[in-house]
Amino acid sequence: MSIFLVGLVLFVGIHSIYILAPGIREAAIARVGYNPWRGIYSLVALTGLILTIYGYGLARQDPVLLFEPPSWARVFSFVLMAVALPLLVASFFPVPTRIGRFVRHPMLMSVTLWSVAHALAIGTLAGVLLSAVFFIWTLAARFSLIARPMTAATTATPEPLNDWIAVAVGLAVWAALMFLLHDWLIGMPLL
């Protein structure tokens, strides 16, 4: 569990710098430059992600069950993920989508829905902890975004075709995860 927790702290911690202490980011960029800062940031985030995934895998070998997921949680999580994945895809378009304009930050909303879906459907200490940490982080990030003015990227005119592409690709990824990839990547079959 300690590897899992160190990974979570690194991954969420580096992503929280802009929320908790934006001055640190600007000072680091001024000191070492933008590209070196991005390199350090990426290295810490990737290390945290790898440790989180590896540590979670270890925690799954000897799970601590907190609760038995309710029977409806499985289907409910499938529905939440069918919404979360198109939101995630929409967040990667350089030209804004109407989806992005509606939710302002589709990746944060996607991670919020992912965390709720998995907290309800898993029930183990590691699963609930992972979901809770990401849920709390997305709320903090959302409040941080609300306090900031909208940028030119968020005020630009949305491209309607991007919405359709985001939904189609997101649902295709959802179907691939449902029927094959979740079992292959995570080791947990969904159907």
Buried (B, 14 or more C-beta within 10 A) or exposed (E): BEBBBBBBBBBBBBBBBBBEEEEEEEEBBEEEEEEEBEEEBEEBBEBBBBBBBEBBBBBBEEEEEBEEBEEEBBEBBBEBBBBBBBBBBBBEBEEBBBBBBEBEBBBBBBBBBBBBBBBBBBBBBBBBBBBEBBBEBBEBBBEBBEEEEEEEEBEEEBBEEBBEBBBEBBBEBBEEBBEEBBBEEBEEEBE
